[in-house]
Amino acid sequence: QYFLLVLDTRFSDIELREEEGIPTEEFLESCYAIVPVLDKLGPTVFAPVKMDFVGNIKKINQKFITNKEEFDTLQKIVLHEVNTGVAQVRNSATEALLWLKRGLKFLKGFLTEVKNGEKNI
């Protein structure tokens, strides 16, 4: 089954801020835009992936909304958590970002295999 999905928000559209890094709000919007892709791939099979993905997005967003000006880039969130000693604490935004990155990498690899016609993924 083929599906066409046009994403309004794309990672490639995010403009990096020199010296400051990846804008948090735009990154989170791009992540949320991917969630429907997981539903299209298989709402049952990908349910655990989707739950993990959405949970990590929410953890980062929760940190972001505590101070949108201070945490306007992902790098600022991570640096703040490193400097306050909570980066390695369970459910930190830094840990969530790590797992979100892993999830995105997995999804990219999976979709690349599908695109290349791999039948036995």
Secondary structure as GFF3:
##gff-version 3
##sequence-region A 1 121
A	DSSP	three_ten_helix	11	13	.	.	.	ID=ss1
A	DSSP	alpha_helix	24	41	.	.	.	ID=ss2
A	DSSP	alpha_helix	47	66	.	.	.	ID=ss3
A	DSSP	alpha_helix	74	83	.	.	.	ID=ss4
A	DSSP	alpha_helix	93	115	.	.	.	ID=ss5
###
